Amino acid sequence: MLNQTEQTFNDQAACDWLPFGEMAGVSFVPLAVPVSDGSIHRARLTQGTVIPPHTHPSEEYVFVVSGQVETGGRLCEPGTFWITPANSRQGPHIAITDTEILTIRLGALGAFE
């Protein structure tokens, strides 16, 4: 939860991209924790990366910043925004090009298949 008393900033040039666990081709920058176990983060997917089908026990909101990613059988380009309700199976997410997304997840990560 947001418990800070001053405004903070996260500049792109100062970002340290971290690997996303064992998932090859995915890196991320955590930006904030809006709720317990939740996250707001930027993620990069290299072309050809496939994030397997999965569910999250909470809502997830995704905005495509750059590139092209296919999800739910739909090609999503910059400016596309999608919402996935809690406990809904989603994916696979397939990076058609190098892609950057902004993700807001309102709870725990959940399990990947």
Gaussian input, Z-matrix of N, CA and C with variables (Angstrom, degrees):
# hf/3-21g

backbone

0 1
 N
 C     1     B1
 C     2     B2     1     A1
 N     3     B3     2     A2     1     D1
 C     4     B4     3     A3     2     D2
 C     5     B5     4     A4     3     D3
 N     6     B6     5     A5     4     D4
 C     7     B7     6     A6     5     D5
 C     8     B8     7     A7     6     D6
 N     9     B9     8     A8     7     D7
 C    10    B10     9     A9     8     D8
 C    11    B11    10    A10     9     D9
 N    12    B12    11    A11    10    D10
 C    13    B13    12    A12    11    D11
 C    14    B14    13    A13    12    D12
 N    15    B15    14    A14    13    D13
 C    16    B16    15    A15    14    D14
 C    17    B17    16    A16    15    D15
 N    18    B18    17    A17    16    D16
 C    19    B19    18    A18    17    D17
 C    20    B20    19    A19    18    D18
 N    21    B21    20    A20    19    D19
 C    22    B22    21    A21    20    D20
 C    23    B23    22    A22    21    D21
 N    24    B24    23    A23    22    D22
 C    25    B25    24    A24    23    D23
 C    26    B26    25    A25    24    D24
 N    27    B27    26    A26    25    D25
 C    28    B28    27    A27    26    D26
 C    29    B29    28    A28    27    D27
 N    30    B30    29    A29    28    D28
 C    31    B31    30    A30    29    D29
 C    32    B32    31    A31    30    D30
 N    33    B33    32    A32    31    D31
 C    34    B34    33    A33    32    D32
 C    35    B35    34    A34    33    D33
 N    36    B36    35    A35    34    D34
 C    37    B37    36    A36    35    D35
 C    38    B38    37    A37    36    D36
 N    39    B39    38    A38    37    D37
 C    40    B40    39    A39    38    D38
 C    41    B41    40    A40    39    D39
 N    42    B42    41    A41    40    D40
 C    43    B43    42    A42    41    D41
 C    44    B44    43    A43    42    D42
 N    45    B45    44    A44    43    D43
 C    46    B46    45    A45    44    D44
 C    47    B47    46    A46    45    D45
 N    48    B48    47    A47    46    D46
 C    49    B49    48    A48    47    D47
 C    50    B50    49    A49    48    D48
 N    51    B51    50    A50    49    D49
 C    52    B52    51    A51    50    D50
 C    53    B53    52    A52    51    D51
 N    54    B54    53    A53    52    D52
 C    55    B55    54    A54    53    D53
 C    56    B56    55    A55    54    D54
 N    57    B57    56    A56    55    D55
 C    58    B58    57    A57    56    D56
 C    59    B59    58    A58    57    D57
 N    60    B60    59    A59    58    D58
 C    61    B61    60    A60    59    D59
 C    62    B62    61    A61    60    D60
 N    63    B63    62    A62    61    D61
 C    64    B64    63    A63    62    D62
 C    65    B65    64    A64    63    D63
 N    66    B66    65    A65    64    D64
 C    67    B67    66    A66    65    D65
 C    68    B68    67    A67    66    D66
 N    69    B69    68    A68    67    D67
 C    70    B70    69    A69    68    D68
 C    71    B71    70    A70    69    D69
 N    72    B72    71    A71    70    D70
 C    73    B73    72    A72    71    D71
 C    74    B74    73    A73    72    D72
 N    75    B75    74    A74    73    D73
 C    76    B76    75    A75    74    D74
 C    77    B77    76    A76    75    D75
 N    78    B78    77    A77    76    D76
 C    79    B79    78    A78    77    D77
 C    80    B80    79    A79    78    D78
 N    81    B81    80    A80    79    D79
 C    82    B82    81    A81    80    D80
 C    83    B83    82    A82    81    D81
 N    84    B84    83    A83    82    D82
 C    85    B85    84    A84    83    D83
 C    86    B86    85    A85    84    D84
 N    87    B87    86    A86    85    D85
 C    88    B88    87    A87    86    D86
 C    89    B89    88    A88    87    D87
 N    90    B90    89    A89    88    D88
 C    91    B91    90    A90    89    D89
 C    92    B92    91    A91    90    D90
 N    93    B93    92    A92    91    D91
 C    94    B94    93    A93    92    D92
 C    95    B95    94    A94    93    D93
 N    96    B96    95    A95    94    D94
 C    97    B97    96    A96    95    D95
 C    98    B98    97    A97    96    D96
 N    99    B99    98    A98    97    D97
 C   100   B100    99    A99    98    D98
 C   101   B101   100   A100    99    D99
 N   102   B102   101   A101   100   D100
 C   103   B103   102   A102   101   D101
 C   104   B104   103   A103   102   D102
 N   105   B105   104   A104   103   D103
 C   106   B106   105   A105   104   D104
 C   107   B107   106   A106   105   D105
 N   108   B108   107   A107   106   D106
 C   109   B109   108   A108   107   D107
 C   110   B110   109   A109   108   D108
 N   111   B111   110   A110   109   D109
 C   112   B112   111   A111   110   D110
 C   113   B113   112   A112   111   D111
 N   114   B114   113   A113   112   D112
 C   115   B115   114   A114   113   D113
 C   116   B116   115   A115   114   D114
 N   117   B117   116   A116   115   D115
 C   118   B118   117   A117   116   D116
 C   119   B119   118   A118   117   D117
 N   120   B120   119   A119   118   D118
 C   121   B121   120   A120   119   D119
 C   122   B122   121   A121   120   D120
 N   123   B123   122   A122   121   D121
 C   124   B124   123   A123   122   D122
 C   125   B125   124   A124   123   D123
 N   126   B126   125   A125   124   D124
 C   127   B127   126   A126   125   D125
 C   128   B128   127   A127   126   D126
 N   129   B129   128   A128   127   D127
 C   130   B130   129   A129   128   D128
 C   131   B131   130   A130   129   D129
 N   132   B132   131   A131   130   D130
 C   133   B133   132   A132   131   D131
 C   134   B134   133   A133   132   D132
 N   135   B135   134   A134   133   D133
 C   136   B136   135   A135   134   D134
 C   137   B137   136   A136   135   D135
 N   138   B138   137   A137   136   D136
 C   139   B139   138   A138   137   D137
 C   140   B140   139   A139   138   D138
 N   141   B141   140   A140   139   D139
 C   142   B142   141   A141   140   D140
 C   143   B143   142   A142   141   D141
 N   144   B144   143   A143   142   D142
 C   145   B145   144   A144   143   D143
 C   146   B146   145   A145   144   D144
 N   147   B147   146   A146   145   D145
 C   148   B148   147   A147   146   D146
 C   149   B149   148   A148   147   D147
 N   150   B150   149   A149   148   D148
 C   151   B151   150   A150   149   D149
 C   152   B152   151   A151   150   D150
 N   153   B153   152   A152   151   D151
 C   154   B154   153   A153   152   D152
 C   155   B155   154   A154   153   D153
 N   156   B156   155   A155   154   D154
 C   157   B157   156   A156   155   D155
 C   158   B158   157   A157   156   D156
 N   159   B159   158   A158   157   D157
 C   160   B160   159   A159   158   D158
 C   161   B161   160   A160   159   D159
 N   162   B162   161   A161   160   D160
 C   163   B163   162   A162   161   D161
 C   164   B164   163   A163   162   D162
 N   165   B165   164   A164   163   D163
 C   166   B166   165   A165   164   D164
 C   167   B167   166   A166   165   D165
 N   168   B168   167   A167   166   D166
 C   169   B169   168   A168   167   D167
 C   170   B170   169   A169   168   D168
 N   171   B171   170   A170   169   D169
 C   172   B172   171   A171   170   D170
 C   173   B173   172   A172   171   D171
 N   174   B174   173   A173   172   D172
 C   175   B175   174   A174   173   D173
 C   176   B176   175   A175   174   D174
 N   177   B177   176   A176   175   D175
 C   178   B178   177   A177   176   D176
 C   179   B179   178   A178   177   D177
 N   180   B180   179   A179   178   D178
 C   181   B181   180   A180   179   D179
 C   182   B182   181   A181   180   D180
 N   183   B183   182   A182   181   D181
 C   184   B184   183   A183   182   D182
 C   185   B185   184   A184   183   D183
 N   186   B186   185   A185   184   D184
 C   187   B187   186   A186   185   D185
 C   188   B188   187   A187   186   D186
 N   189   B189   188   A188   187   D187
 C   190   B190   189   A189   188   D188
 C   191   B191   190   A190   189   D189
 N   192   B192   191   A191   190   D190
 C   193   B193   192   A192   191   D191
 C   194   B194   193   A193   192   D192
 N   195   B195   194   A194   193   D193
 C   196   B196   195   A195   194   D194
 C   197   B197   196   A196   195   D195
 N   198   B198   197   A197   196   D196
 C   199   B199   198   A198   197   D197
 C   200   B200   199   A199   198   D198
 N   201   B201   200   A200   199   D199
 C   202   B202   201   A201   200   D200
 C   203   B203   202   A202   201   D201
 N   204   B204   203   A203   202   D202
 C   205   B205   204   A204   203   D203
 C   206   B206   205   A205   204   D204
 N   207   B207   206   A206   205   D205
 C   208   B208   207   A207   206   D206
 C   209   B209   208   A208   207   D207
 N   210   B210   209   A209   208   D208
 C   211   B211   210   A210   209   D209
 C   212   B212   211   A211   210   D210
 N   213   B213   212   A212   211   D211
 C   214   B214   213   A213   212   D212
 C   215   B215   214   A214   213   D213
 N   216   B216   215   A215   214   D214
 C   217   B217   216   A216   215   D215
 C   218   B218   217   A217   216   D216
 N   219   B219   218   A218   217   D217
 C   220   B220   219   A219   218   D218
 C   221   B221   220   A220   219   D219
 N   222   B222   221   A221   220   D220
 C   223   B223   222   A222   221   D221
 C   224   B224   223   A223   222   D222
 N   225   B225   224   A224   223   D223
 C   226   B226   225   A225   224   D224
 C   227   B227   226   A226   225   D225
 N   228   B228   227   A227   226   D226
 C   229   B229   228   A228   227   D227
 C   230   B230   229   A229   228   D228
 N   231   B231   230   A230   229   D229
 C   232   B232   231   A231   230   D230
 C   233   B233   232   A232   231   D231
 N   234   B234   233   A233   232   D232
 C   235   B235   234   A234   233   D233
 C   236   B236   235   A235   234   D234
 N   237   B237   236   A236   235   D235
 C   238   B238   237   A237   236   D236
 C   239   B239   238   A238   237   D237
 N   240   B240   239   A239   238   D238
 C   241   B241   240   A240   239   D239
 C   242   B242   241   A241   240   D240
 N   243   B243   242   A242   241   D241
 C   244   B244   243   A243   242   D242
 C   245   B245   244   A244   243   D243
 N   246   B246   245   A245   244   D244
 C   247   B247   246   A246   245   D245
 C   248   B248   247   A247   246   D246
 N   249   B249   248   A248   247   D247
 C   250   B250   249   A249   248   D248
 C   251   B251   250   A250   249   D249
 N   252   B252   251   A251   250   D250
 C   253   B253   252   A252   251   D251
 C   254   B254   253   A253   252   D252
 N   255   B255   254   A254   253   D253
 C   256   B256   255   A255   254   D254
 C   257   B257   256   A256   255   D255
 N   258   B258   257   A257   256   D256
 C   259   B259   258   A258   257   D257
 C   260   B260   259   A259   258   D258
 N   261   B261   260   A260   259   D259
 C   262   B262   261   A261   260   D260
 C   263   B263   262   A262   261   D261
 N   264   B264   263   A263   262   D262
 C   265   B265   264   A264   263   D263
 C   266   B266   265   A265   264   D264
 N   267   B267   266   A266   265   D265
 C   268   B268   267   A267   266   D266
 C   269   B269   268   A268   267   D267
 N   270   B270   269   A269   268   D268
 C   271   B271   270   A270   269   D269
 C   272   B272   271   A271   270   D270
 N   273   B273   272   A272   271   D271
 C   274   B274   273   A273   272   D272
 C   275   B275   274   A274   273   D273
 N   276   B276   275   A275   274   D274
 C   277   B277   276   A276   275   D275
 C   278   B278   277   A277   276   D276
 N   279   B279   278   A278   277   D277
 C   280   B280   279   A279   278   D278
 C   281   B281   280   A280   279   D279
 N   282   B282   281   A281   280   D280
 C   283   B283   282   A282   281   D281
 C   284   B284   283   A283   282   D282
 N   285   B285   284   A284   283   D283
 C   286   B286   285   A285   284   D284
 C   287   B287   286   A286   285   D285
 N   288   B288   287   A287   286   D286
 C   289   B289   288   A288   287   D287
 C   290   B290   289   A289   288   D288
 N   291   B291   290   A290   289   D289
 C   292   B292   291   A291   290   D290
 C   293   B293   292   A292   291   D291
 N   294   B294   293   A293   292   D292
 C   295   B295   294   A294   293   D293
 C   296   B296   295   A295   294   D294
 N   297   B297   296   A296   295   D295
 C   298   B298   297   A297   296   D296
 C   299   B299   298   A298   297   D297
 N   300   B300   299   A299   298   D298
 C   301   B301   300   A300   299   D299
 C   302   B302   301   A301   300   D300
 N   303   B303   302   A302   301   D301
 C   304   B304   303   A303   302   D302
 C   305   B305   304   A304   303   D303
 N   306   B306   305   A305   304   D304
 C   307   B307   306   A306   305   D305
 C   308   B308   307   A307   306   D306
 N   309   B309   308   A308   307   D307
 C   310   B310   309   A309   308   D308
 C   311   B311   310   A310   309   D309
 N   312   B312   311   A311   310   D310
 C   313   B313   312   A312   311   D311
 C   314   B314   313   A313   312   D312
 N   315   B315   314   A314   313   D313
 C   316   B316   315   A315   314   D314
 C   317   B317   316   A316   315   D315
 N   318   B318   317   A317   316   D316
 C   319   B319   318   A318   317   D317
 C   320   B320   319   A319   318   D318
 N   321   B321   320   A320   319   D319
 C   322   B322   321   A321   320   D320
 C   323   B323   322   A322   321   D321
 N   324   B324   323   A323   322   D322
 C   325   B325   324   A324   323   D323
 C   326   B326   325   A325   324   D324
 N   327   B327   326   A326   325   D325
 C   328   B328   327   A327   326   D326
 C   329   B329   328   A328   327   D327
 N   330   B330   329   A329   328   D328
 C   331   B331   330   A330   329   D329
 C   332   B332   331   A331   330   D330
 N   333   B333   332   A332   331   D331
 C   334   B334   333   A333   332   D332
 C   335   B335   334   A334   333   D333
 N   336   B336   335   A335   334   D334
 C   337   B337   336   A336   335   D335
 C   338   B338   337   A337   336   D336

   B1=1.4374
   B2=1.5226
   B3=1.2757
   B4=1.4469
   B5=1.5194
   B6=1.3464
   B7=1.4604
   B8=1.5185
   B9=1.3079
   B10=1.4540
   B11=1.5148
   B12=1.3249
   B13=1.4571
   B14=1.5147
   B15=1.3464
   B16=1.4603
   B17=1.5135
   B18=1.3045
   B19=1.4484
   B20=1.5290
   B21=1.3297
   B22=1.4633
   B23=1.5166
   B24=1.3321
   B25=1.4567
   B26=1.5180
   B27=1.3164
   B28=1.4537
   B29=1.5155
   B30=1.3249
   B31=1.4612
   B32=1.5177
   B33=1.3250
   B34=1.4533
   B35=1.5265
   B36=1.3078
   B37=1.4725
   B38=1.5267
   B39=1.3249
   B40=1.4650
   B41=1.5272
   B42=1.3318
   B43=1.4609
   B44=1.5162
   B45=1.3165
   B46=1.4619
   B47=1.5194
   B48=1.3335
   B49=1.4615
   B50=1.5195
   B51=1.3237
   B52=1.4619
   B53=1.5246
   B54=1.3383
   B55=1.4636
   B56=1.5295
   B57=1.3311
   B58=1.4600
   B59=1.5164
   B60=1.3235
   B61=1.4644
   B62=1.5116
   B63=1.3104
   B64=1.4579
   B65=1.5263
   B66=1.3310
   B67=1.4563
   B68=1.5323
   B69=1.3185
   B70=1.4626
   B71=1.5272
   B72=1.3270
   B73=1.4558
   B74=1.5118
   B75=1.3407
   B76=1.4654
   B77=1.5208
   B78=1.3210
   B79=1.4595
   B80=1.5244
   B81=1.3390
   B82=1.4611
   B83=1.5213
   B84=1.3285
   B85=1.4578
   B86=1.5212
   B87=1.3426
   B88=1.4630
   B89=1.5261
   B90=1.3233
   B91=1.4595
   B92=1.5192
   B93=1.3445
   B94=1.4674
   B95=1.5233
   B96=1.3305
   B97=1.4606
   B98=1.5329
   B99=1.3562
   B100=1.4665
   B101=1.5194
   B102=1.3381
   B103=1.4618
   B104=1.5218
   B105=1.3077
   B106=1.4576
   B107=1.5245
   B108=1.3339
   B109=1.4644
   B110=1.5255
   B111=1.3009
   B112=1.4605
   B113=1.5153
   B114=1.3329
   B115=1.4562
   B116=1.5178
   B117=1.3048
   B118=1.4548
   B119=1.5123
   B120=1.3399
   B121=1.4515
   B122=1.5234
   B123=1.3048
   B124=1.4589
   B125=1.5101
   B126=1.3227
   B127=1.4598
   B128=1.5222
   B129=1.3129
   B130=1.4650
   B131=1.5189
   B132=1.3068
   B133=1.4594
   B134=1.5267
   B135=1.3255
   B136=1.4565
   B137=1.5234
   B138=1.3161
   B139=1.4616
   B140=1.5235
   B141=1.3257
   B142=1.4561
   B143=1.5154
   B144=1.3202
   B145=1.4648
   B146=1.5276
   B147=1.3193
   B148=1.4603
   B149=1.5277
   B150=1.3235
   B151=1.4599
   B152=1.5227
   B153=1.3354
   B154=1.4640
   B155=1.5303
   B156=1.3347
   B157=1.4617
   B158=1.5277
   B159=1.3344
   B160=1.4554
   B161=1.5215
   B162=1.3275
   B163=1.4604
   B164=1.5275
   B165=1.3174
   B166=1.4572
   B167=1.5279
   B168=1.3277
   B169=1.4622
   B170=1.5293
   B171=1.3414
   B172=1.4603
   B173=1.5293
   B174=1.3219
   B175=1.4559
   B176=1.5215
   B177=1.3355
   B178=1.4681
   B179=1.5207
   B180=1.3341
   B181=1.4519
   B182=1.5278
   B183=1.3321
   B184=1.4659
   B185=1.5218
   B186=1.3255
   B187=1.4616
   B188=1.5231
   B189=1.3283
   B190=1.4621
   B191=1.5268
   B192=1.3389
   B193=1.4622
   B194=1.5225
   B195=1.3428
   B196=1.4594
   B197=1.5201
   B198=1.3131
   B199=1.4542
   B200=1.5161
   B201=1.3322
   B202=1.4567
   B203=1.5212
   B204=1.3264
   B205=1.4593
   B206=1.5240
   B207=1.3151
   B208=1.4609
   B209=1.5203
   B210=1.3214
   B211=1.4532
   B212=1.5202
   B213=1.3078
   B214=1.4565
   B215=1.5137
   B216=1.3419
   B217=1.4534
   B218=1.5154
   B219=1.3292
   B220=1.4644
   B221=1.5166
   B222=1.3276
   B223=1.4596
   B224=1.5251
   B225=1.3261
   B226=1.4609
   B227=1.5177
   B228=1.3216
   B229=1.4530
   B230=1.5228
   B231=1.3502
   B232=1.4656
   B233=1.5284
   B234=1.3114
   B235=1.4565
   B236=1.5145
   B237=1.3367
   B238=1.4653
   B239=1.5237
   B240=1.3078
   B241=1.4676
   B242=1.5200
   B243=1.3409
   B244=1.4649
   B245=1.5135
   B246=1.3331
   B247=1.4634
   B248=1.5225
   B249=1.3198
   B250=1.4580
   B251=1.5244
   B252=1.3410
   B253=1.4671
   B254=1.5333
   B255=1.2999
   B256=1.4691
   B257=1.5244
   B258=1.3282
   B259=1.4610
   B260=1.5275
   B261=1.3295
   B262=1.4602
   B263=1.5246
   B264=1.3147
   B265=1.4670
   B266=1.5307
   B267=1.3090
   B268=1.4562
   B269=1.5203
   B270=1.3308
   B271=1.4469
   B272=1.5115
   B273=1.3085
   B274=1.4497
   B275=1.5308
   B276=1.3287
   B277=1.4589
   B278=1.5292
   B279=1.3184
   B280=1.4621
   B281=1.5221
   B282=1.3355
   B283=1.4645
   B284=1.5278
   B285=1.3219
   B286=1.4600
   B287=1.5310
   B288=1.3169
   B289=1.4716
   B290=1.5256
   B291=1.3222
   B292=1.4634
   B293=1.5289
   B294=1.3098
   B295=1.4660
   B296=1.5191
   B297=1.3269
   B298=1.4653
   B299=1.5169
   B300=1.3286
   B301=1.4561
   B302=1.5237
   B303=1.3102
   B304=1.4565
   B305=1.5227
   B306=1.3244
   B307=1.4587
   B308=1.5235
   B309=1.3252
   B310=1.4578
   B311=1.5260
   B312=1.3188
   B313=1.4596
   B314=1.5191
   B315=1.3202
   B316=1.4612
   B317=1.5104
   B318=1.3287
   B319=1.4621
   B320=1.5187
   B321=1.3220
   B322=1.4579
   B323=1.5326
   B324=1.3305
   B325=1.4600
   B326=1.5207
   B327=1.3106
   B328=1.4485
   B329=1.5195
   B330=1.3486
   B331=1.4640
   B332=1.5235
   B333=1.3420
   B334=1.4506
   B335=1.5154
   B336=1.3294
   B337=1.4598
   B338=1.5153
   A1=109.14
   A2=115.61
   A3=121.91
   A4=109.58
   A5=115.86
   A6=120.63
   A7=111.34
   A8=117.33
   A9=119.45
   A10=110.32
   A11=115.19
   A12=119.91
   A13=112.68
   A14=116.59
   A15=120.39
   A16=110.31
   A17=115.73
   A18=122.19
   A19=109.71
   A20=116.95
   A21=120.84
   A22=108.90
   A23=115.73
   A24=121.76
   A25=110.13
   A26=116.26
   A27=122.87
   A28=106.64
   A29=116.81
   A30=121.62
   A31=111.25
   A32=116.28
   A33=121.80
   A34=112.16
   A35=118.16
   A36=121.22
   A37=112.24
   A38=117.04
   A39=120.64
   A40=113.10
   A41=117.51
   A42=120.94
   A43=112.52
   A44=116.18
   A45=123.14
   A46=107.37
   A47=116.93
   A48=121.45
   A49=108.91
   A50=116.41
   A51=123.03
   A52=109.79
   A53=117.33
   A54=118.79
   A55=109.56
   A56=116.29
   A57=121.20
   A58=108.24
   A59=115.74
   A60=121.52
   A61=111.34
   A62=116.57
   A63=122.76
   A64=112.41
   A65=117.73
   A66=121.48
   A67=110.57
   A68=116.38
   A69=121.82
   A70=110.25
   A71=115.84
   A72=121.08
   A73=115.05
   A74=117.33
   A75=120.89
   A76=109.02
   A77=116.17
   A78=121.10
   A79=107.25
   A80=116.36
   A81=118.95
   A82=111.36
   A83=114.28
   A84=123.18
   A85=106.74
   A86=118.43
   A87=119.40
   A88=109.48
   A89=116.03
   A90=120.75
   A91=112.23
   A92=116.85
   A93=120.03
   A94=109.56
   A95=114.81
   A96=122.42
   A97=106.00
   A98=117.05
   A99=119.40
   A100=114.00
   A101=116.88
   A102=123.51
   A103=107.44
   A104=117.31
   A105=120.91
   A106=110.45
   A107=117.34
   A108=125.70
   A109=114.08
   A110=118.91
   A111=121.49
   A112=111.66
   A113=115.67
   A114=118.31
   A115=111.34
   A116=113.97
   A117=122.82
   A118=103.56
   A119=115.95
   A120=118.61
   A121=111.71
   A122=114.41
   A123=121.97
   A124=106.23
   A125=116.73
   A126=120.47
   A127=109.05
   A128=115.07
   A129=121.89
   A130=108.39
   A131=115.08
   A132=121.90
   A133=106.61
   A134=117.52
   A135=119.35
   A136=109.37
   A137=115.09
   A138=120.76
   A139=110.74
   A140=116.23
   A141=121.93
   A142=114.65
   A143=117.70
   A144=120.95
   A145=109.99
   A146=115.64
   A147=121.52
   A148=108.51
   A149=116.24
   A150=120.98
   A151=104.64
   A152=117.84
   A153=120.45
   A154=112.58
   A155=116.50
   A156=119.85
   A157=110.26
   A158=115.03
   A159=120.00
   A160=109.93
   A161=115.09
   A162=121.95
   A163=108.29
   A164=115.31
   A165=122.28
   A166=106.23
   A167=117.98
   A168=119.71
   A169=112.85
   A170=116.21
   A171=120.64
   A172=109.15
   A173=115.73
   A174=120.64
   A175=110.68
   A176=114.76
   A177=120.46
   A178=108.54
   A179=115.58
   A180=123.10
   A181=107.30
   A182=117.10
   A183=120.89
   A184=109.88
   A185=115.94
   A186=123.38
   A187=107.86
   A188=117.22
   A189=121.57
   A190=108.31
   A191=115.67
   A192=122.09
   A193=110.28
   A194=116.60
   A195=120.64
   A196=109.82
   A197=115.79
   A198=121.40
   A199=112.69
   A200=114.59
   A201=121.68
   A202=109.13
   A203=115.62
   A204=121.49
   A205=107.60
   A206=115.73
   A207=120.08
   A208=108.35
   A209=115.76
   A210=120.76
   A211=108.61
   A212=116.08
   A213=119.82
   A214=112.32
   A215=117.10
   A216=121.33
   A217=114.18
   A218=116.81
   A219=121.33
   A220=110.53
   A221=116.88
   A222=121.78
   A223=108.16
   A224=116.62
   A225=122.55
   A226=108.77
   A227=116.00
   A228=122.63
   A229=109.57
   A230=117.99
   A231=119.86
   A232=111.87
   A233=115.03
   A234=121.47
   A235=113.51
   A236=117.70
   A237=120.10
   A238=109.57
   A239=115.86
   A240=122.96
   A241=107.18
   A242=116.73
   A243=118.20
   A244=110.52
   A245=114.01
   A246=122.69
   A247=107.62
   A248=116.20
   A249=120.88
   A250=108.37
   A251=117.25
   A252=120.14
   A253=112.00
   A254=116.37
   A255=122.43
   A256=110.10
   A257=114.98
   A258=123.92
   A259=114.20
   A260=117.71
   A261=121.41
   A262=109.48
   A263=116.02
   A264=120.11
   A265=107.87
   A266=115.88
   A267=121.16
   A268=110.07
   A269=115.65
   A270=120.73
   A271=111.47
   A272=115.25
   A273=123.77
   A274=111.42
   A275=115.48
   A276=122.72
   A277=105.25
   A278=116.74
   A279=121.62
   A280=108.52
   A281=116.90
   A282=121.15
   A283=108.88
   A284=116.36
   A285=121.80
   A286=109.35
   A287=116.23
   A288=123.76
   A289=106.61
   A290=117.54
   A291=119.11
   A292=105.93
   A293=116.52
   A294=121.33
   A295=110.26
   A296=115.52
   A297=120.36
   A298=108.40
   A299=115.83
   A300=121.84
   A301=109.61
   A302=115.25
   A303=122.85
   A304=105.76
   A305=116.69
   A306=121.31
   A307=110.60
   A308=115.13
   A309=122.24
   A310=106.31
   A311=116.18
   A312=121.57
   A313=107.86
   A314=116.91
   A315=121.71
   A316=113.78
   A317=115.53
   A318=120.94
   A319=110.49
   A320=115.50
   A321=122.40
   A322=112.60
   A323=115.47
   A324=122.30
   A325=112.87
   A326=119.02
   A327=120.65
   A328=110.83
   A329=116.52
   A330=121.59
   A331=111.42
   A332=114.84
   A333=121.87
   A334=108.46
   A335=116.22
   A336=120.65
   A337=110.76
   D1=155.38
   D2=-178.88
   D3=-79.28
   D4=106.53
   D5=-178.79
   D6=-119.81
   D7=20.40
   D8=-178.12
   D9=-87.40
   D10=160.90
   D11=-178.34
   D12=-112.31
   D13=-3.86
   D14=179.25
   D15=-132.02
   D16=153.60
   D17=176.76
   D18=-67.43
   D19=138.52
   D20=177.74
   D21=-124.98
   D22=161.73
   D23=-178.04
   D24=-132.87
   D25=149.88
   D26=177.02
   D27=-129.38
   D28=106.03
   D29=-177.50
   D30=-91.00
   D31=138.25
   D32=-176.84
   D33=-54.67
   D34=-41.71
   D35=-177.21
   D36=-64.97
   D37=-24.24
   D38=-176.93
   D39=-96.37
   D40=4.48
   D41=-175.75
   D42=-73.63
   D43=136.86
   D44=171.37
   D45=-104.54
   D46=106.99
   D47=179.98
   D48=-76.03
   D49=130.85
   D50=-177.24
   D51=-110.10
   D52=148.41
   D53=174.00
   D54=-67.29
   D55=148.38
   D56=179.08
   D57=-95.96
   D58=83.48
   D59=-178.07
   D60=55.60
   D61=-133.63
   D62=-179.43
   D63=-92.40
   D64=5.14
   D65=-175.14
   D66=-80.79
   D67=103.28
   D68=-179.35
   D69=-63.52
   D70=141.68
   D71=175.95
   D72=87.02
   D73=1.20
   D74=-179.55
   D75=-123.45
   D76=127.96
   D77=172.91
   D78=-131.33
   D79=159.82
   D80=-176.51
   D81=-148.33
   D82=161.34
   D83=173.89
   D84=-126.52
   D85=113.97
   D86=175.85
   D87=-69.99
   D88=136.08
   D89=-179.77
   D90=-110.43
   D91=-38.77
   D92=-177.84
   D93=-165.92
   D94=161.66
   D95=173.75
   D96=-116.48
   D97=95.76
   D98=-174.53
   D99=-73.18
   D100=-28.63
   D101=177.95
   D102=-144.07
   D103=164.96
   D104=179.31
   D105=-53.76
   D106=129.16
   D107=-179.56
   D108=68.43
   D109=-3.31
   D110=179.35
   D111=-86.06
   D112=177.12
   D113=177.71
   D114=-158.06
   D115=151.05
   D116=164.73
   D117=-118.56
   D118=122.70
   D119=-177.56
   D120=-150.34
   D121=157.16
   D122=170.27
   D123=-95.75
   D124=142.29
   D125=176.86
   D126=-133.12
   D127=142.41
   D128=174.38
   D129=-114.40
   D130=134.37
   D131=175.77
   D132=-120.26
   D133=124.56
   D134=176.67
   D135=-76.92
   D136=150.49
   D137=-178.64
   D138=-48.49
   D139=132.64
   D140=179.33
   D141=90.85
   D142=-9.83
   D143=179.15
   D144=-66.64
   D145=138.85
   D146=176.68
   D147=-122.95
   D148=118.48
   D149=171.28
   D150=-91.51
   D151=119.52
   D152=-173.22
   D153=-66.75
   D154=164.48
   D155=176.05
   D156=-54.10
   D157=147.07
   D158=-177.63
   D159=-164.83
   D160=171.96
   D161=173.46
   D162=-131.80
   D163=155.77
   D164=171.79
   D165=-122.81
   D166=141.87
   D167=179.58
   D168=-77.05
   D169=11.52
   D170=-179.85
   D171=-145.29
   D172=168.96
   D173=178.98
   D174=-64.98
   D175=150.80
   D176=176.11
   D177=-137.01
   D178=139.17
   D179=-179.15
   D180=-124.26
   D181=131.50
   D182=-176.22
   D183=-131.49
   D184=135.00
   D185=176.57
   D186=-123.52
   D187=126.65
   D188=178.72
   D189=-82.60
   D190=116.10
   D191=-179.47
   D192=-84.01
   D193=-46.29
   D194=-179.97
   D195=-152.20
   D196=158.06
   D197=177.48
   D198=84.55
   D199=-167.38
   D200=-179.33
   D201=-133.04
   D202=132.00
   D203=177.70
   D204=-133.79
   D205=138.38
   D206=176.07
   D207=-100.70
   D208=132.10
   D209=176.58
   D210=-147.98
   D211=141.07
   D212=-179.49
   D213=58.16
   D214=28.59
   D215=-179.28
   D216=75.87
   D217=10.79
   D218=-177.85
   D219=-119.23
   D220=135.98
   D221=174.47
   D222=-80.28
   D223=123.97
   D224=-179.73
   D225=-113.43
   D226=128.37
   D227=-178.08
   D228=-116.02
   D229=175.11
   D230=-179.10
   D231=-50.70
   D232=132.85
   D233=-178.86
   D234=97.78
   D235=-13.16
   D236=177.27
   D237=-72.57
   D238=137.56
   D239=178.50
   D240=-127.96
   D241=130.73
   D242=175.74
   D243=-131.83
   D244=155.14
   D245=-179.89
   D246=-122.40
   D247=132.68
   D248=174.94
   D249=-118.89
   D250=118.66
   D251=179.37
   D252=-64.47
   D253=157.60
   D254=177.50
   D255=-54.26
   D256=141.72
   D257=175.31
   D258=63.41
   D259=17.93
   D260=176.33
   D261=-94.53
   D262=132.85
   D263=177.44
   D264=-69.80
   D265=133.24
   D266=178.59
   D267=-135.09
   D268=164.20
   D269=178.72
   D270=90.84
   D271=179.94
   D272=2.69
   D273=-69.42
   D274=157.10
   D275=171.83
   D276=-101.55
   D277=122.47
   D278=-176.07
   D279=-118.55
   D280=120.02
   D281=178.62
   D282=-78.95
   D283=107.88
   D284=178.58
   D285=-73.03
   D286=-36.34
   D287=174.51
   D288=-130.96
   D289=175.77
   D290=168.83
   D291=-57.48
   D292=132.83
   D293=-170.67
   D294=-135.59
   D295=145.98
   D296=169.71
   D297=-125.62
   D298=134.18
   D299=177.40
   D300=-126.80
   D301=156.74
   D302=172.02
   D303=-113.12
   D304=124.91
   D305=-175.21
   D306=-122.32
   D307=135.78
   D308=173.88
   D309=-120.94
   D310=118.32
   D311=-179.63
   D312=-119.58
   D313=126.16
   D314=-173.98
   D315=-96.60
   D316=45.66
   D317=177.52
   D318=161.82
   D319=-161.66
   D320=-173.99
   D321=-61.87
   D322=158.57
   D323=-176.52
   D324=-67.36
   D325=-46.60
   D326=-177.53
   D327=93.07
   D328=-167.02
   D329=-174.11
   D330=-117.37
   D331=144.00
   D332=174.97
   D333=-100.58
   D334=145.36
   D335=179.87
   D336=-79.20

